[in-house]
Amino acid sequence: MEMRSQALPPDRDAPSPPAGAPHMTSVEEIVQSFEEADAQPVDLSGYATEDWFTVGLFWVMTILVFLQFFTRYVMNDSLAWTEELATYCLIGVVFIGASMCVRKSRHIQVDLIYRYLPHGPARVLSTLVDVLRTAFLGYACWLVWKFIGIVGDEPMTTIEWNKGHVYWIALAGFVLMFGRSLQVTVQNWRRGYSILERPAAFEAPDN
């Protein structure tokens, strides 16, 4: 006995969704949204020099970690210098990448109090935060500079390299953070508000 499957006709008596109910996205609409996103040109204008340097340093760290894993667990003959260099790369990723967070105002911040303050006091407090942040980063640059002068000639543990290169990368990160903080402070002053006062104005638009 041959059985044939037939598609059931749509139920015309089924109740329609109530007004105001959330729209159920179909599979075709989801696929179409991905296709429309792929068709849009890639915009790289929002990335700066420190962003690309951080990405490159991150990939160097990734290769070193893979070498460490491969030589230890596959070849049973670990390369000790890969672990140390990967650690130093992580330091560079943190400090250089932090300048990107300063430029885009993406560090952790508390903006709850600004919701209850009038515009005048909120503007004064926000400007004070910008000034204190810039002053702190400038002071950090001076501290790292002094630190390099004290222990800058210290050699690495596994390689006969100068560890001062790592400290110089950290100093470069603080200098970049200081410069970006100064830039953000000027932009907030000219704009008349900062991300603390109007966080919605700094959100990325939906594509």
C-alpha positions in Angstrom: 0.0 0.0 0.0 1.5 3.3 -1.1 1.2 6.2 1.2 1.6 9.7 0.0 2.2 12.7 2.2 0.2 15.8 1.3 0.7 19.3 2.5 -2.1 20.4 4.8 -3.9 23.5 3.6 -3.6 26.5 5.8 -6.2 26.7 8.6 -8.5 29.6 7.6 -10.3 29.4 10.8 -7.1 30.0 12.9 -7.3 33.2 15.0 -5.2 36.0 13.8 -2.6 37.4 16.2 -3.8 40.1 18.5 -3.0 43.7 17.7 0.3 44.8 19.3 1.7 41.3 19.4 5.4 40.9 18.5 6.1 40.1 14.9 7.3 36.5 14.3 10.4 36.6 12.1 10.4 33.9 9.4 13.5 32.0 8.3 13.4 33.7 4.9 13.5 37.1 6.6 16.4 36.1 8.7 18.4 34.9 5.7 17.5 38.0 3.8 18.8 40.2 6.6 22.1 38.4 6.5 22.3 38.8 2.7 21.6 42.6 3.0 24.3 42.9 5.7 26.8 41.2 3.4 25.9 43.4 0.5 26.8 46.6 2.5 30.3 47.9 2.0 32.8 47.5 4.9 33.5 50.7 6.7 37.0 50.8 8.2 37.0 54.6 8.9 36.3 54.1 12.6 39.6 52.3 13.2 42.9 54.1 14.0 46.5 53.2 13.9 46.6 51.8 17.4 43.8 49.5 16.5 45.6 47.8 13.7 48.8 47.6 15.8 46.9 45.9 18.6 45.3 43.4 16.1 48.8 42.5 14.7 50.2 42.1 18.2 47.2 39.9 19.1 47.9 37.6 16.2 51.6 37.4 17.2 50.4 36.4 20.7 48.0 33.8 19.2 50.8 32.2 17.2 53.1 32.0 20.2 50.4 30.4 22.3 49.8 27.8 19.6 53.5 27.1 19.4 53.5 26.7 23.2 50.6 24.3 23.1 51.9 22.3 20.1 55.5 21.9 21.4 54.3 20.9 24.9 51.4 18.5 24.2 52.3 17.2 20.7 56.1 17.2 20.5 56.6 16.8 24.3 59.4 19.3 24.0 58.1 22.7 25.1 59.7 26.0 23.9 59.9 28.0 27.1 60.5 31.3 25.4 57.0 31.2 23.7 55.2 31.5 27.0 57.3 34.5 28.1 56.9 36.3 24.8 53.2 35.6 24.7 52.9 37.3 28.2 54.7 40.4 26.9 52.5 40.5 23.8 49.5 40.4 26.1 50.9 43.4 28.0 51.1 45.3 24.7 47.6 44.3 23.7 46.2 45.6 27.0 48.0 48.9 27.1 47.9 49.8 23.4 44.3 48.5 23.1 43.3 50.6 26.1 43.9 53.7 24.0 41.1 52.6 21.7 38.8 52.3 24.6 39.7 55.9 25.7 39.1 57.2 22.1 35.7 55.6 21.9 34.8 56.2 25.6 34.3 52.5 26.2 35.9 52.1 29.6 33.7 51.3 32.6 31.8 54.4 33.8 28.9 55.2 36.0 26.4 57.6 34.5 23.4 57.0 36.9 23.8 60.3 38.7 23.7 62.3 35.5 20.1 61.2 35.0 19.0 63.2 38.0 21.2 66.3 37.6 20.3 69.4 35.7 22.3 70.3 32.6 24.6 72.8 34.3 25.9 70.7 37.2 26.0 67.7 34.9 28.2 69.6 32.4 30.5 70.8 35.2 30.9 67.3 36.7 31.4 65.7 33.3 34.1 68.2 32.4 35.8 67.5 35.8 35.8 63.8 35.0 37.5 64.5 31.6 40.1 66.7 33.2 40.9 64.3 36.0 41.1 61.3 33.6 43.6 63.2 31.4 45.6 64.4 34.4 45.8 60.8 35.7 47.0 59.4 32.4 49.6 62.1 32.1 50.9 61.2 35.6 50.9 57.5 34.7 53.1 58.4 31.7 55.6 60.1 34.0 55.6 57.1 36.4 56.3 54.6 33.6 59.1 56.8 32.3 60.6 56.8 35.8 60.2 53.0 36.0 62.0 52.5 32.7 64.9 54.5 34.0 65.2 52.2 37.0 64.7 48.7 35.6 64.9 49.3 31.8 68.1 47.3 31.4 66.7 44.1 33.0 67.1 41.1 30.7 64.4 38.6 29.9 64.3 35.3 31.6 64.4 32.9 28.6 65.9 35.1 25.9 68.9 37.4 25.9 66.7 40.4 25.1 66.2 43.6 26.9 63.0 43.7 28.9 62.9 47.4 28.4 61.1 46.9 25.1 58.1 45.7 27.0 58.2 48.8 29.2 58.5 51.1 26.2 55.3 49.5 24.7 53.5 50.1 28.0 54.7 53.7 27.9 53.5 54.1 24.4 50.1 52.8 25.5 49.9 55.4 28.2 51.0 58.2 25.9 48.4 57.2 23.4 45.8 57.1 26.2 46.8 60.5 27.4 46.6 61.9 23.8 43.2 60.3 23.1 41.9 61.5 26.5 42.9 65.1 25.7 41.3 64.7 22.3 38.0 63.4 23.8 38.0 66.2 26.4 38.2 68.8 23.7 35.5 67.1 21.6 33.2 66.9 24.6 33.7 70.6 25.4 33.0 71.7 21.8 30.0 69.3 21.6 28.5 70.4 24.9 28.0 67.0 26.4 29.8 63.7 26.9 28.9 60.1 26.9 28.1 60.4 30.6 25.4 62.9 30.0 23.9 61.4 26.9 25.0 57.8 26.5 22.3 57.1 23.8 24.0 59.7 21.5 27.1 57.5 21.4 25.5 54.2 20.6 26.3 52.7 17.2 23.3 52.9 14.7 21.6 49.7 13.8 22.4 48.5 10.3 
